[in-house]
Amino acid sequence: MVEIRLENLRKTFGDVVATDQVNMVLKEGELSTLLGPSGCGKTTLLRLIAGFYTPDSGRIYFDDRDVTDVPPYKRNTGMCFQNYALWPHMTVYDNIAYGLKLKRVNGMKYTKSAINRRVRDVLELVHLTGLEDRHIHQLSGGQQQRVALARALVIEPDVLLLDEPLSNLDAKLRLEMREEIIRIQKELSITTVYVTHDQSEALSISDKVAVMDHGYVQQFGTPREIYSNPQTIFVADFIGKCTFIDGKIESANEYLQVRIPNGQMISGKATIEGYPFEIGEPVKCAMRPESLHLQRTDPRDNEISGTVTRTIYVGSALEVYFQVGDIQAQAMLSPDTEISAGDTITLYAPRPEVMVLPLGGVEALKKVPGHPLFTAPAPSTASTNA
């Protein structure tokens, strides 16, 4: 097991910036997810870690070892590809054993008995014992995924790299394999980097999540931190659901006072520690559906009224969509709430659950001292006459 340290990584393809200013520490034994939409740079970053790409600038460390220029086969990583990349003419056993037959330890090959023992162990780990003589076309999608995972694990890698490993499975199999990956990762306590565009998958499987967009890591933290304290509008919108209301900063104390277009004041918290909000600065107030309640919990709760446009019963809750001026808002209420389209509804949002976010995304993060993207302002030059 190793700790992965990424220092100021940048990778371009022609005029396209795939990743930039990536600074992260992926801790030993943790499962860290690279999350974002298509084209955000997450697979490029995974391939930089694997050694398939060389960064234009920046360094990659496995513990204290600089592996930036080390070829993939010398990094001792196991990779599971999106399309599995299994050999169709080989049996399950031979697919899994393939990497061991090529691997050398201090210049020595694995013996046949050592290969057999290791393959049997990993077959048991991924619950494929008894299927070793089958060919790939005789397996279900979930079983093929297990073979790909076993092949990555059999070489006893220091780092396990998973590139959207569940994207080809149906919904039920995705859930089953998600639990299997969690079980295996925790059982082996192996440092794992997992790429996905699925928000719920990332939140449920990860120790840490890196949310990426346009090549930048906009936030890196635990699933709870990412969900409860998103640092940009993109992160808030990409992780879960939010109602956004435009406004301008009226005052900045423990709680920020924001005046919205109808003249009403909204009070909420800053989600970025140290961000230099200014009076009059345009911002967005963000509220999760579960942060809106039918009853006040505090006299200082924010009050929001609107007209219900639609309700959806989802068993454990009632999703309520309502119009507040030009804004479509959403609340998640108790399933036995009696309300229907056309009703007027008044809801209350506690101040700690209203998030006040600056505009600008990455550019806003560059203003925060101590943030990995922080860029110190250029010193002003003043000319004086002698």
KEKOL-917026 format. One line per field, with one value per residue (C-alpha): residue number from 0; residue in three letters; y, z, x negated. Coordinates in Angstrom, 1 decimal. Example, Ala and Ser with C-alpha at 12.3 -4.5 7.8 and 13.67 -1.06 7.14 Angstrom:
<midrens>
i	c(0/1)
aa	c(ALA/SER)
y	c(-4.5/-1.1)
z	c(7.8/7.1)
x	c(-12.3/-13.7)
</midrens>
This chain:
<midrens>
i	c(0/1/2/3/4/5/6/7/8/9/10/11/12/13/14/15/16/17/18/19/20/21/22/23/24/25/26/27/28/29/30/31/32/33/34/35/36/37/38/39/40/41/42/43/44/45/46/47/48/49/50/51/52/53/54/55/56/57/58/59/60/61/62/63/64/65/66/67/68/69/70/71/72/73/74/75/76/77/78/79/80/81/82/83/84/85/86/87/88/89/90/91/92/93/94/95/96/97/98/99/100/101/102/103/104/105/106/107/108/109/110/111/112/113/114/115/116/117/118/119/120/121/122/123/124/125/126/127/128/129/130/131/132/133/134/135/136/137/138/139/140/141/142/143/144/145/146/147/148/149/150/151/152/153/154/155/156/157/158/159/160/161/162/163/164/165/166/167/168/169/170/171/172/173/174/175/176/177/178/179/180/181/182/183/184/185/186/187/188/189/190/191/192/193/194/195/196/197/198/199/200/201/202/203/204/205/206/207/208/209/210/211/212/213/214/215/216/217/218/219/220/221/222/223/224/225/226/227/228/229/230/231/232/233/234/235/236/237/238/239/240/241/242/243/244/245/246/247/248/249/250/251/252/253/254/255/256/257/258/259/260/261/262/263/264/265/266/267/268/269/270/271/272/273/274/275/276/277/278/279/280/281/282/283/284/285/286/287/288/289/290/291/292/293/294/295/296/297/298/299/300/301/302/303/304/305/306/307/308/309/310/311/312/313/314/315/316/317/318/319/320/321/322/323/324/325/326/327/328/329/330/331/332/333/334/335/336/337/338/339/340/341/342/343/344/345/346/347/348/349/350/351/352/353/354/355/356/357/358/359/360/361/362/363/364/365/366/367/368/369/370/371/372/373/374/375/376/377/378/379/380/381/382/383/384/385)
aa	c(MET/VAL/GLU/ILE/ARG/LEU/GLU/ASN/LEU/ARG/LYS/THR/PHE/GLY/ASP/VAL/VAL/ALA/THR/ASP/GLN/VAL/ASN/MET/VAL/LEU/LYS/GLU/GLY/GLU/LEU/SER/THR/LEU/LEU/GLY/PRO/SER/GLY/CYS/GLY/LYS/THR/THR/LEU/LEU/ARG/LEU/ILE/ALA/GLY/PHE/TYR/THR/PRO/ASP/SER/GLY/ARG/ILE/TYR/PHE/ASP/ASP/ARG/ASP/VAL/THR/ASP/VAL/PRO/PRO/TYR/LYS/ARG/ASN/THR/GLY/MET/CYS/PHE/GLN/ASN/TYR/ALA/LEU/TRP/PRO/HIS/MET/THR/VAL/TYR/ASP/ASN/ILE/ALA/TYR/GLY/LEU/LYS/LEU/LYS/ARG/VAL/ASN/GLY/MET/LYS/TYR/THR/LYS/SER/ALA/ILE/ASN/ARG/ARG/VAL/ARG/ASP/VAL/LEU/GLU/LEU/VAL/HIS/LEU/THR/GLY/LEU/GLU/ASP/ARG/HIS/ILE/HIS/GLN/LEU/SER/GLY/GLY/GLN/GLN/GLN/ARG/VAL/ALA/LEU/ALA/ARG/ALA/LEU/VAL/ILE/GLU/PRO/ASP/VAL/LEU/LEU/LEU/ASP/GLU/PRO/LEU/SER/ASN/LEU/ASP/ALA/LYS/LEU/ARG/LEU/GLU/MET/ARG/GLU/GLU/ILE/ILE/ARG/ILE/GLN/LYS/GLU/LEU/SER/ILE/THR/THR/VAL/TYR/VAL/THR/HIS/ASP/GLN/SER/GLU/ALA/LEU/SER/ILE/SER/ASP/LYS/VAL/ALA/VAL/MET/ASP/HIS/GLY/TYR/VAL/GLN/GLN/PHE/GLY/THR/PRO/ARG/GLU/ILE/TYR/SER/ASN/PRO/GLN/THR/ILE/PHE/VAL/ALA/ASP/PHE/ILE/GLY/LYS/CYS/THR/PHE/ILE/ASP/GLY/LYS/ILE/GLU/SER/ALA/ASN/GLU/TYR/LEU/GLN/VAL/ARG/ILE/PRO/ASN/GLY/GLN/MET/ILE/SER/GLY/LYS/ALA/THR/ILE/GLU/GLY/TYR/PRO/PHE/GLU/ILE/GLY/GLU/PRO/VAL/LYS/CYS/ALA/MET/ARG/PRO/GLU/SER/LEU/HIS/LEU/GLN/ARG/THR/ASP/PRO/ARG/ASP/ASN/GLU/ILE/SER/GLY/THR/VAL/THR/ARG/THR/ILE/TYR/VAL/GLY/SER/ALA/LEU/GLU/VAL/TYR/PHE/GLN/VAL/GLY/ASP/ILE/GLN/ALA/GLN/ALA/MET/LEU/SER/PRO/ASP/THR/GLU/ILE/SER/ALA/GLY/ASP/THR/ILE/THR/LEU/TYR/ALA/PRO/ARG/PRO/GLU/VAL/MET/VAL/LEU/PRO/LEU/GLY/GLY/VAL/GLU/ALA/LEU/LYS/LYS/VAL/PRO/GLY/HIS/PRO/LEU/PHE/THR/ALA/PRO/ALA/PRO/SER/THR/ALA/SER/THR/ASN/ALA)
y	c(0.0/3.5/7.1/8.9/12.6/14.7/18.0/20.7/18.3/19.7/17.7/19.1/17.6/20.2/23.2/21.2/21.4/18.0/18.6/21.6/22.6/19.2/19.0/16.1/13.5/10.1/8.4/4.9/2.3/4.7/4.6/8.0/8.8/11.1/12.3/14.6/14.8/13.5/15.4/16.8/15.2/12.4/9.6/11.6/12.0/8.3/7.5/10.0/8.0/4.7/6.1/5.8/9.6/11.8/15.2/18.4/19.7/18.6/15.5/12.2/10.4/7.0/7.5/9.3/7.7/10.0/7.9/10.8/9.3/5.6/3.4/1.8/-1.8/-0.5/1.3/-1.9/-0.7/-2.9/-1.4/-2.4/-0.9/0.3/-2.3/-5.0/-5.8/-9.5/-12.1/-13.9/-16.9/-17.6/-19.2/-17.3/-18.9/-17.9/-14.3/-13.9/-15.6/-13.6/-10.8/-13.1/-15.0/-11.7/-10.3/-10.5/-10.1/-9.3/-10.7/-14.0/-15.5/-16.9/-20.7/-22.6/-23.6/-20.0/-18.8/-21.5/-20.7/-16.9/-17.4/-19.7/-17.2/-14.3/-16.4/-17.0/-13.3/-12.3/-15.3/-17.0/-20.3/-23.1/-20.9/-20.9/-23.2/-21.2/-18.9/-15.2/-15.5/-18.0/-15.4/-12.8/-9.1/-9.2/-12.2/-10.6/-7.6/-9.9/-11.5/-8.0/-7.1/-10.4/-9.9/-6.5/-7.8/-11.0/-9.2/-7.8/-4.1/-1.3/0.8/-0.3/1.9/1.5/3.4/3.5/-0.3/-0.5/1.5/-1.5/-3.2/-2.9/-1.1/-4.2/-5.5/-2.1/-2.1/-5.7/-5.0/-1.7/-3.6/-6.2/-3.5/-2.0/-5.4/-6.3/-2.9/-2.9/-6.5/-5.8/-2.2/-1.3/2.3/2.7/5.4/5.0/7.0/7.6/10.1/8.7/11.0/8.4/5.8/8.2/9.2/5.6/4.0/6.6/7.6/10.8/12.4/14.7/16.6/17.7/20.1/21.3/19.8/21.3/19.6/22.0/20.2/17.2/15.9/13.3/12.6/14.4/17.5/17.6/17.3/19.6/22.2/22.5/25.1/26.1/26.3/23.5/21.1/22.1/21.4/18.3/16.6/16.1/18.6/22.3/25.3/28.4/32.0/34.9/37.8/40.3/40.3/42.8/42.0/39.4/38.2/34.8/34.4/36.1/38.4/38.2/40.5/38.7/40.4/40.7/42.6/39.8/38.9/35.4/34.4/31.6/30.2/30.5/27.0/28.2/29.0/32.2/33.4/37.2/38.1/41.8/43.9/44.1/41.0/38.9/35.4/32.4/31.0/27.2/25.0/21.2/19.8/18.3/21.6/23.1/22.3/22.9/24.2/26.7/25.3/28.7/32.2/33.3/30.6/31.8/31.9/30.9/30.9/29.8/27.9/24.1/23.0/19.2/16.6/13.1/10.4/8.3/6.1/7.4/11.1/13.5/15.5/18.9/21.3/24.9/28.2/31.2/34.1/32.9/30.2/26.5/25.2/21.7/20.3/16.8/16.5/13.7/11.2/11.8/15.6/16.6/19.0/19.2/21.3/24.8/25.1/27.9/26.6/28.3/26.5/27.4/27.0/27.1/29.5/26.8/24.8/27.7/27.8/31.1/30.5/32.9/33.2/32.3/28.6/28.0/31.7/32.2/29.4/31.1/33.9/31.7/31.6/28.0/26.5/24.2/26.6/29.8/32.3/35.2/38.6/40.3/43.1/46.5/48.8/52.5/55.0/58.0/61.2/62.0)
z	c(0.0/-0.8/-0.4/-3.7/-3.8/-6.9/-7.1/-9.5/-12.3/-15.8/-18.9/-22.3/-25.7/-28.3/-27.3/-24.9/-21.2/-19.8/-16.2/-14.5/-11.1/-9.5/-5.9/-3.9/-1.4/-1.8/1.6/2.0/2.2/1.2/-1.8/-3.5/-6.3/-9.3/-10.1/-12.8/-16.2/-19.5/-20.6/-17.1/-17.0/-14.5/-16.8/-17.9/-14.2/-13.6/-16.6/-15.3/-12.0/-13.9/-16.1/-19.4/-19.8/-18.8/-17.3/-19.1/-15.6/-12.0/-10.1/-9.0/-5.9/-4.5/-0.8/-1.2/-4.6/-7.6/-10.3/-12.7/-15.3/-14.3/-16.9/-16.0/-15.6/-12.9/-10.8/-9.5/-10.1/-11.1/-13.6/-14.3/-17.6/-18.5/-21.2/-19.1/-21.9/-21.2/-23.6/-25.2/-26.3/-22.8/-19.8/-16.6/-15.0/-17.9/-18.0/-14.3/-14.4/-17.4/-15.4/-13.0/-15.9/-17.1/-13.7/-12.3/-8.7/-8.3/-11.8/-10.9/-12.5/-10.5/-10.3/-11.7/-8.2/-6.9/-9.8/-9.2/-5.5/-6.1/-8.8/-6.5/-3.7/-5.8/-7.3/-3.8/-3.0/-5.9/-5.5/-8.8/-7.4/-9.7/-12.8/-13.6/-16.7/-18.4/-21.3/-21.1/-23.4/-21.0/-18.2/-17.2/-17.2/-13.4/-13.6/-16.4/-14.2/-11.3/-13.7/-14.6/-11.0/-10.1/-12.9/-11.5/-7.9/-8.6/-9.1/-5.6/-6.7/-4.3/-6.0/-7.6/-10.5/-11.6/-14.7/-14.6/-13.9/-13.5/-16.4/-18.6/-16.0/-15.4/-12.3/-10.1/-11.0/-10.4/-6.8/-6.3/-7.7/-5.9/-2.6/-3.8/-4.6/-1.2/0.5/-1.4/-1.0/2.7/3.1/1.3/2.6/-0.8/-2.0/-4.7/-7.2/-8.7/-11.7/-12.2/-13.4/-11.1/-8.0/-5.9/-6.6/-5.6/-2.4/-1.3/-2.2/-1.3/1.6/-0.4/-3.5/-6.0/-8.0/-11.3/-14.1/-17.1/-15.8/-12.4/-9.0/-7.7/-4.3/-2.6/0.6/2.3/0.8/3.7/3.3/-0.5/0.0/3.1/2.2/-1.6/-2.4/-5.9/-7.6/-9.9/-7.0/-5.3/-8.5/-9.5/-6.1/-5.3/-5.9/-5.1/-5.3/-6.3/-5.6/-6.9/-4.5/-3.3/0.0/2.4/5.4/6.2/9.8/11.3/8.9/5.5/4.8/1.2/-0.5/-3.3/-6.2/-4.5/-1.7/0.8/3.0/3.2/5.9/5.3/5.9/3.8/2.6/1.8/4.9/4.3/1.1/1.0/0.5/-0.2/0.4/-2.8/-4.3/-6.4/-5.0/-5.1/-2.1/-2.4/-0.5/-0.5/-0.8/2.7/4.2/3.6/6.4/7.0/10.6/12.0/14.1/15.1/14.9/12.6/10.0/6.4/5.1/1.5/-0.1/-3.5/-5.5/-5.8/-9.4/-8.9/-6.3/-6.6/-4.0/-3.8/-0.8/1.8/1.0/-1.0/-3.6/-3.8/-6.7/-6.3/-8.0/-6.2/-8.6/-11.6/-9.6/-9.6/-6.1/-4.7/-1.2/0.3/2.8/4.9/2.7/4.5/3.8/2.3/-0.5/-4.2/-7.3/-7.1/-3.4/-1.8/0.4/3.0/4.0/6.4/5.9/8.9/8.5/8.9/6.0/3.5/1.6/0.2/-2.8/-4.8/-8.5/-10.7/-9.8/-10.1/-10.3/-6.9/-5.4/-6.5/-4.1/-1.0/0.9/1.6/-1.1/-3.5/-6.4/-4.6/-6.8/-4.9/-6.5/-8.4/-6.4/-7.4/-8.9/-8.1/-9.8/-7.9/-9.1/-7.6)
x	c(0.0/-1.2/-0.1/0.3/-0.8/0.0/-1.8/-0.6/0.1/0.9/1.6/2.6/3.5/2.8/4.8/7.0/6.1/7.1/5.9/4.4/3.2/4.0/2.7/4.0/2.9/4.7/4.1/2.8/5.6/8.4/10.7/10.6/13.1/12.5/16.0/17.3/19.1/17.7/14.6/13.8/10.3/10.9/9.8/6.7/5.8/6.2/4.0/1.4/1.3/1.1/-1.8/0.0/-0.4/-3.3/-2.4/-3.5/-4.4/-4.1/-5.1/-3.6/-4.8/-4.0/-5.0/-8.4/-9.2/-8.9/-7.2/-6.5/-8.8/-8.5/-6.9/-3.5/-4.9/-7.3/-4.7/-3.1/0.5/3.5/5.9/9.5/10.7/14.2/14.6/12.9/10.3/10.5/9.0/12.0/9.9/8.6/10.3/11.1/8.0/5.7/7.1/6.3/3.0/1.7/0.2/-1.5/-3.2/-4.7/-5.6/-9.1/-10.2/-13.9/-14.3/-12.7/-9.5/-6.6/-6.6/-3.6/-2.6/-2.9/-0.7/1.8/2.0/2.3/5.1/7.0/6.9/8.1/10.9/12.1/11.8/14.1/16.4/15.6/14.4/15.5/15.7/11.9/12.3/15.1/14.4/15.4/18.4/19.9/20.0/22.6/21.6/21.1/18.9/16.8/16.4/15.2/12.6/11.3/11.1/9.3/6.8/5.9/5.6/3.7/0.4/0.7/0.5/-0.3/2.5/5.7/7.1/10.7/11.9/15.7/15.8/19.6/20.8/21.6/23.8/27.5/28.8/29.2/25.7/24.2/25.4/24.2/20.8/20.5/20.9/18.3/15.8/16.2/15.9/12.7/11.1/11.7/10.6/7.3/7.0/5.5/5.1/7.7/8.5/12.0/13.3/17.1/19.6/22.3/22.8/24.6/22.0/19.2/20.9/21.7/18.3/15.7/13.5/12.7/14.2/12.5/15.1/13.6/14.7/12.8/9.6/9.6/10.3/13.0/13.2/11.6/13.0/15.2/18.6/20.2/18.0/18.7/22.5/22.9/20.3/19.8/17.3/18.6/21.9/20.8/20.2/23.4/25.4/23.5/23.8/27.4/30.2/30.3/32.5/30.5/31.5/29.5/28.7/26.1/24.2/25.7/23.5/20.9/20.7/21.1/23.9/24.1/27.1/28.1/30.7/32.6/34.3/37.8/36.1/36.3/33.3/31.9/29.4/26.9/23.4/20.3/19.1/15.6/13.5/11.6/13.3/13.2/16.9/17.5/20.5/22.6/20.9/23.3/23.7/26.1/27.9/28.3/30.7/31.0/34.6/34.3/33.3/36.8/39.3/43.0/42.4/39.9/37.1/35.8/37.4/34.5/35.3/35.6/39.1/39.9/43.4/44.5/47.1/46.9/46.6/46.1/45.8/44.2/44.7/41.4/42.4/40.0/40.8/43.0/41.1/42.7/41.9/43.0/42.6/41.0/41.2/39.1/37.4/38.4/37.7/37.8/38.5/38.4/41.2/42.8/44.6/47.9/47.9/51.3/50.5/51.2/50.5/52.0/51.6/49.7/46.9/44.7/41.5/38.6/34.9/32.6/29.7/27.0/28.6/28.6/25.3/24.0/21.7/19.5/19.8/16.8/16.1/12.3/11.6/13.3/11.3/8.1/8.9/8.8/5.5/4.5/6.6/4.8/5.8/4.9/3.2/1.6/2.5/-0.2/-1.9/-0.7/-3.2/-3.1/-5.3/-6.5/-8.1/-11.5)
</midrens>
